[in-house]
Amino acid sequence: MRQAVEARARHLGLDLVRVTTPDAVPALRERLSAWLAAGHHGEMAWMVDRADQRADPATLWPGVRSVVMLGMTYSPETNPLSLLALKNRGAIAAYAQRRDYHEVLKGKLKELGGYLSAKGDVRVKVFVDTAPVMEKPLAAAAGLGWQGKHTVLISREHGNWLLLGAIYTSADLVADKPEDDHCGSCRRCLDICPTAAFPAPYQLDARRCISYLTIEHEGPIAPEFRDLIGNRIFGCDDCLAICPWNKFAVIAAEGRLGARADLAAPPLAELARLDDAAFRTRFAGTPVKRTGRDRFLRNVLIAIGNSGDVSLAVEAESCLSDASPLVRGMAVWALGRLADAAVVHDLFNRYAIGETDADVRAEWRAARDYVGNTAA
């Protein structure tokens, strides 16, 4: 049965397949509880909800006897770090420059699960990042790789560019051994993080992570992080891209996971002009769409403010009357970085007086103070 599942997985284009047991990570409950107690999950309340099921696969589904962990590579065609120098363009995380992996990977897992169910007369449940499943610890227990110091799974065969999925099954399959940790003394992923999101090796404080801030965080991004975000408008690949194990990575063979050329480094000026309909059309079928237009434009305007390109000030100014206070507030911040004091004071008199949102009013006061201090 195990050999048949492996052969079928390879036929479906899955790069890695290993098996573990539901009780293979006995320390998971304690580790998860400590992480949540420290508040490192930020606003991700869904990490707290059903935490007991995350910590114990048998609690999620009592019928599980084996966990088949699967991985697909999405290794980018070019080095994501090269995008950071393109200040008037946006940097989108490599996984989000392509079709939403949930659709691609889940389809393959459903087909594999159906094959396993029919061949072995067993029950299966398929998960791709949409249920309380701790994919990375389970993948490490199954031997797909190990969780690196940046907490992401690293494979000796594919580096850390992996998409993970799980099949819970009632079949008793032969389990694999966990992979040893091969990070050694390397700490490149920790040192490159712009926002110091790793309080210690193997620990991530999501509240400081640019991926969390630009994707999961719903409100204004704290001023202390805005300069550090640079031109990253959706996610961050820094700690992934620097990993030396990526020298073994190969470009994704799955055609549907090929990067879209128009998402490699889109001009910030174009993105700042997107209304909701245009946003949905441009990012249809990609992970970017789920964040929503307002949060995405928040990120774009922060990148505009960091660009140093005064020609982009007009794009920020056009957003001052946007229906979303989140967009208006970041437009104000961007103008404070690009426009001179006279322009900011003129815009303050035109827009700030009638502003009803407290956060946007605070951004106006901060922008006026900022240009006043820089002019002095």
Secondary structure per residue as TSV (DSSP state, phi and psi in degrees):
chain	resnum	aa	ss	phi	psi
A	1	M	-	360.0	-44.9
A	2	R	H	-60.4	-45.5
A	3	Q	H	-64.6	-37.2
A	4	A	H	-65.9	-41.0
A	5	V	H	-64.1	-43.7
A	6	E	H	-61.6	-46.0
A	7	A	H	-62.5	-41.2
A	8	R	H	-66.6	-39.9
A	9	A	H	-61.7	-42.7
A	10	R	H	-63.8	-40.4
A	11	H	H	-61.2	-33.4
A	12	L	T	-81.4	-3.6
A	13	G	T	90.3	15.0
A	14	L	-	-81.7	130.7
A	15	D	S	-79.9	-31.1
A	16	L	E	-135.5	138.9
A	17	V	E	-145.3	125.5
A	18	R	E	-143.3	166.7
A	19	V	E	-127.6	141.2
A	20	T	E	-137.6	-179.9
A	21	T	-	-107.7	156.8
A	22	P	T	-64.9	-20.0
A	23	D	T	-105.6	23.1
A	24	A	S	-75.3	-15.3
A	25	V	-	-123.4	75.2
A	26	P	T	-63.0	-24.4
A	27	A	T	-85.1	0.2
A	28	L	H	-61.8	-41.8
A	29	R	H	-60.8	-45.6
A	30	E	H	-65.4	-42.0
A	31	R	H	-64.9	-43.6
A	32	L	H	-65.8	-43.2
A	33	S	H	-61.1	-42.1
A	34	A	H	-66.0	-39.7
A	35	W	H	-64.8	-43.7
A	36	L	H	-68.5	-40.2
A	37	A	H	-63.0	-31.2
A	38	A	T	-77.7	-7.3
A	39	G	T	76.3	14.2
A	40	H	T	-70.1	-8.0
A	41	H	T	-84.7	-8.8
A	42	G	T	62.6	-129.3
A	43	E	T	-89.4	6.8
A	44	M	-	-79.6	76.7
A	45	A	H	-61.4	-25.5
A	46	W	H	-66.4	-16.4
A	47	M	H	-73.9	-28.6
A	48	V	H	-80.6	-43.4
A	49	D	T	-59.1	131.6
A	50	R	T	58.7	33.8
A	51	A	H	-61.5	-30.7
A	52	D	H	-64.2	-34.3
A	53	Q	H	-75.3	-30.3
A	54	R	H	-66.6	-38.7
A	55	A	H	-77.2	-18.0
A	56	D	-	-146.9	104.8
A	57	P	H	-54.2	-33.1
A	58	A	H	-69.5	-22.1
A	59	T	H	-75.5	-36.2
A	60	L	H	-67.0	-42.7
A	61	W	-	-146.3	102.7
A	62	P	T	-58.8	-19.4
A	63	G	T	-82.0	-3.4
A	64	V	-	-73.0	134.1
A	65	R	-	-119.3	-28.5
A	66	S	E	-140.0	153.0
A	67	V	E	-122.5	116.1
A	68	V	E	-92.3	116.4
A	69	M	E	-102.1	135.0
A	70	L	E	-130.7	148.7
A	71	G	E	-137.6	145.0
A	72	M	E	-128.1	136.5
A	73	T	E	-80.9	146.2
A	74	Y	-	-131.5	34.9
A	75	S	B	-49.9	125.8
A	76	P	-	-70.2	154.7
A	77	E	S	-72.9	-28.9
A	78	T	S	-131.8	165.6
A	79	N	-	-71.2	117.1
A	80	P	G	-58.6	-25.6
A	81	L	G	-66.6	-23.2
A	82	S	G	-67.4	-23.1
A	83	L	G	-69.5	-23.4
A	84	L	G	-69.1	-18.0
A	85	A	G	-84.0	-11.3
A	86	L	-	-90.3	80.1
A	87	K	T	-64.6	-26.8
A	88	N	T	-94.5	12.1
A	89	R	B	-128.6	158.4
A	90	G	-	-94.3	143.3
A	91	A	E	-102.5	118.7
A	92	I	E	-109.1	135.5
A	93	A	-	-53.4	145.6
A	94	A	G	-56.9	-40.7
A	95	Y	G	-66.1	-25.3
A	96	A	G	-92.0	-2.0
A	97	Q	G	-84.7	6.0
A	98	R	S	-135.1	-179.1
A	99	R	S	-59.1	146.5
A	100	D	-	-55.7	118.5
A	101	Y	H	-65.6	-22.6
A	102	H	H	-56.8	-43.6
A	103	E	H	-68.3	-45.3
A	104	V	H	-67.4	-51.6
A	105	L	H	-71.8	-38.6
A	106	K	H	-65.8	-36.2
A	107	G	H	-60.6	-41.4
A	108	K	H	-68.0	-40.6
A	109	L	H	-68.3	-36.0
A	110	K	H	-63.8	-40.9
A	111	E	H	-66.8	-41.9
A	112	L	H	-66.6	-40.9
A	113	G	H	-63.0	-39.8
A	114	G	H	-64.1	-38.9
A	115	Y	H	-63.6	-45.9
A	116	L	H	-62.9	-43.1
A	117	S	H	-62.5	-43.3
A	118	A	H	-72.1	-41.5
A	119	K	H	-72.3	-36.1
A	120	G	H	-106.4	-0.1
A	121	D	T	52.7	50.4
A	122	V	-	-128.4	167.1
A	123	R	-	-94.6	151.5
A	124	V	E	-142.3	154.3
A	125	K	E	-135.8	133.1
A	126	V	E	-108.0	134.7
A	127	F	E	-135.3	131.9
A	128	V	S	-135.4	82.1
A	129	D	S	60.8	23.9
A	130	T	S	-126.8	14.4
A	131	A	S	-145.2	166.0
A	132	P	S	-72.4	72.3
A	133	V	-	-124.3	129.5
A	134	M	-	-91.5	83.9
A	135	E	H	-61.4	-41.9
A	136	K	H	-66.3	-48.9
A	137	P	H	-61.8	-37.6
A	138	L	H	-67.8	-38.7
A	139	A	H	-64.9	-38.3
A	140	A	H	-65.8	-41.3
A	141	A	H	-64.4	-31.9
A	142	A	H	-80.7	-12.6
A	143	G	T	92.5	14.2
A	144	L	S	-66.2	-29.0
A	145	G	-	175.1	-156.6
A	146	W	E	-134.5	154.8
A	147	Q	E	-79.0	117.2
A	148	G	-	-74.0	-179.1
A	149	K	T	-64.6	-19.7
A	150	H	T	-90.2	7.2
A	151	T	S	75.7	-3.2
A	152	V	S	-88.5	148.3
A	153	L	E	-70.6	133.3
A	154	I	E	-118.4	133.0
A	155	S	B	-111.6	138.5
A	156	R	T	-67.1	-20.5
A	157	E	T	-93.1	-28.8
A	158	H	T	-129.6	5.7
A	159	G	B	68.4	-150.1
A	160	N	T	-109.2	17.9
A	161	W	-	-93.0	74.1
A	162	L	E	-130.1	137.9
A	163	L	E	-102.0	134.1
A	164	L	E	-114.6	146.0
A	165	G	E	-143.3	162.5
A	166	A	E	-135.9	143.1
A	167	I	E	-120.7	114.3
A	168	Y	E	-85.6	133.0
A	169	T	E	-139.8	154.2
A	170	S	S	-83.8	-1.7
A	171	A	S	-75.7	144.7
A	172	D	-	-92.7	97.4
A	173	L	-	-102.9	153.4
A	174	V	-	-66.3	125.5
A	175	A	-	-87.0	149.9
A	176	D	-	-90.6	167.0
A	177	K	-	-89.6	148.6
A	178	P	-	-62.9	154.5
A	179	E	-	-84.7	141.1
A	180	D	-	-70.2	157.6
A	181	D	-	-77.8	125.6
A	182	H	-	-117.8	24.5
A	183	C	-	-75.2	-30.7
A	184	G	T	58.9	-137.7
A	185	S	T	-89.4	-2.5
A	186	C	-	-62.4	137.7
A	187	R	-	-140.2	30.9
A	188	R	H	-60.5	-40.1
A	189	C	H	-64.7	-32.8
A	190	L	H	-74.1	-42.5
A	191	D	H	-73.5	-26.2
A	192	I	H	-82.5	-15.9
A	193	C	-	-59.6	120.4
A	194	P	T	-64.4	-29.6
A	195	T	T	-109.7	10.4
A	196	A	-	52.5	54.9
A	197	A	-	-82.7	-3.6
A	198	F	-	-108.6	101.3
A	199	P	S	-65.6	-21.5
A	200	A	B	-163.0	161.1
A	201	P	T	-55.3	139.1
A	202	Y	T	71.1	15.4
A	203	Q	B	-131.3	133.1
A	204	L	-	-122.4	127.2
A	205	D	-	-97.6	100.6
A	206	A	G	-59.1	-26.9
A	207	R	G	-63.4	-18.1
A	208	R	G	-108.7	-1.3
A	209	C	-	-84.2	130.8
A	210	I	H	-64.6	-33.5
A	211	S	H	-61.7	-45.1
A	212	Y	I	-64.0	-46.8
A	213	L	I	-63.3	-38.6
A	214	T	I	-88.4	-13.3
A	215	I	I	-117.2	-52.6
A	216	E	I	-88.0	-35.7
A	217	H	-	-68.6	130.4
A	218	E	-	-93.4	-30.6
A	219	G	S	-96.7	-162.7
A	220	P	-	-60.6	143.4
A	221	I	-	-84.6	134.8
A	222	A	-	-56.1	139.6
A	223	P	H	-54.3	-30.9
A	224	E	H	-63.8	-20.3
A	225	F	H	-101.1	-14.6
A	226	R	H	-64.1	-48.4
A	227	D	H	-60.4	-37.0
A	228	L	H	-71.3	-22.6
A	229	I	H	-69.2	-28.2
A	230	G	T	61.4	-126.6
A	231	N	T	-106.8	19.9
A	232	R	E	-78.9	109.8
A	233	I	E	-103.4	-10.5
A	234	F	E	-159.2	100.4
A	235	G	-	80.8	-177.3
A	236	C	-	-154.0	133.3
A	237	D	-	-111.3	6.9
A	238	D	H	-55.4	-52.0
A	239	C	H	-69.3	-25.0
A	240	L	H	-77.0	-46.4
A	241	A	H	-66.2	-26.9
A	242	I	T	-84.7	-9.9
A	243	C	-	-65.6	124.9
A	244	P	G	-66.9	-17.7
A	245	W	G	-70.8	-11.7
A	246	N	G	-69.5	-9.2
A	247	K	G	-63.3	-17.8
A	248	F	G	-95.2	-5.4
A	249	A	-	-70.8	146.8
A	250	V	-	-121.7	154.9
A	251	I	B	-62.5	141.1
A	252	A	-	-56.3	132.3
A	253	A	-	-82.2	-24.4
A	254	E	-	-69.9	114.4
A	255	G	G	-58.7	-33.2
A	256	R	G	-72.9	-9.6
A	257	L	G	-102.5	15.4
A	258	G	-	-71.8	142.2
A	259	A	-	-70.1	142.3
A	260	R	-	-82.3	129.3
A	261	A	G	-60.0	-34.0
A	262	D	G	-76.4	-5.8
A	263	L	G	-109.1	1.1
A	264	A	S	-65.9	-44.6
A	265	A	S	-159.5	68.4
A	266	P	-	-67.2	142.5
A	267	P	B	-62.0	133.1
A	268	L	H	-62.4	-34.1
A	269	A	H	-60.7	-41.6
A	270	E	H	-65.5	-43.2
A	271	L	H	-67.5	-33.6
A	272	A	H	-68.0	-16.5
A	273	R	T	-94.9	1.2
A	274	L	-	-73.1	125.6
A	275	D	-	-88.7	-177.2
A	276	D	H	-63.6	-42.3
A	277	A	H	-64.8	-43.6
A	278	A	H	-67.0	-37.0
A	279	F	H	-61.8	-47.0
A	280	R	H	-63.0	-38.5
A	281	T	H	-67.9	-45.4
A	282	R	H	-65.8	-37.4
A	283	F	T	-108.6	18.3
A	284	A	T	-57.2	133.8
A	285	G	T	80.0	3.1
A	286	T	S	-114.5	161.6
A	287	P	G	-62.3	-23.1
A	288	V	G	-60.5	-34.9
A	289	K	G	-58.7	-34.1
A	290	R	G	-70.0	-19.7
A	291	T	G	-71.6	-29.8
A	292	G	-	92.3	153.4
A	293	R	H	-62.3	-42.0
A	294	D	H	-66.4	-46.2
A	295	R	H	-64.7	-37.9
A	296	F	H	-64.7	-44.1
A	297	L	H	-66.8	-31.5
A	298	R	H	-54.2	-47.4
A	299	N	H	-66.3	-41.3
A	300	V	H	-61.8	-41.0
A	301	L	H	-70.5	-32.6
A	302	I	H	-64.0	-42.7
A	303	A	H	-63.1	-38.5
A	304	I	H	-62.7	-42.8
A	305	G	H	-63.4	-28.8
A	306	N	H	-88.8	-6.6
A	307	S	H	-71.8	-29.7
A	308	G	-	73.7	5.0
A	309	D	-	-95.2	103.3
A	310	V	G	-65.9	-20.8
A	311	S	G	-67.0	-18.9
A	312	L	G	-83.5	-5.4
A	313	A	H	-60.8	-33.1
A	314	V	H	-65.1	-32.6
A	315	E	H	-68.8	-40.6
A	316	A	H	-65.8	-40.6
A	317	E	H	-62.5	-35.9
A	318	S	H	-67.3	-16.5
A	319	C	T	-93.3	-0.5
A	320	L	T	-66.8	-23.3
A	321	S	T	-106.8	16.6
A	322	D	-	-60.6	150.3
A	323	A	S	-67.1	-24.3
A	324	S	-	-90.6	122.6
A	325	P	H	-63.0	-28.4
A	326	L	H	-62.8	-41.3
A	327	V	H	-71.4	-44.7
A	328	R	H	-59.1	-44.2
A	329	G	H	-61.6	-43.2
A	330	M	H	-74.1	-25.5
A	331	A	H	-65.1	-40.9
A	332	V	H	-61.6	-46.4
A	333	W	H	-60.4	-42.9
A	334	A	H	-63.0	-42.6
A	335	L	H	-64.7	-35.2
A	336	G	H	-61.5	-27.0
A	337	R	H	-87.3	-23.8
A	338	L	H	-109.5	-33.3
A	339	A	S	-91.9	157.3
A	340	D	-	-81.6	171.3
A	341	A	H	-59.4	-39.8
A	342	A	H	-63.8	-42.0
A	343	V	H	-66.0	-44.6
A	344	V	H	-62.2	-42.5
A	345	H	H	-65.2	-37.7
A	346	D	H	-64.8	-44.6
A	347	L	H	-67.2	-34.4
A	348	F	I	-58.4	-46.6
A	349	N	I	-66.3	-28.9
A	350	R	I	-84.0	-33.0
A	351	Y	I	-116.6	-34.4
A	352	A	I	-75.2	-31.1
A	353	I	T	-60.2	-41.2
A	354	G	T	-95.7	6.3
A	355	E	-	-67.5	131.4
A	356	T	-	-99.9	-16.4
A	357	D	-	-88.6	129.5
A	358	A	H	-64.0	-40.0
A	359	D	H	-65.3	-39.8
A	360	V	H	-68.7	-39.2
A	361	R	H	-60.8	-39.3
A	362	A	H	-65.2	-36.7
A	363	E	H	-65.1	-38.5
A	364	W	H	-63.0	-44.9
A	365	R	H	-63.1	-41.5
A	366	A	H	-66.2	-40.0
A	367	A	H	-65.2	-41.8
A	368	R	H	-64.8	-41.3
A	369	D	H	-65.9	-38.0
A	370	Y	H	-65.2	-49.0
A	371	V	H	-69.9	-29.8
A	372	G	H	-65.5	-41.1
A	373	N	H	-70.3	-40.6
A	374	T	H	-69.6	-34.9
A	375	A	H	-67.2	-36.1
A	376	A	-	-69.4	360.0
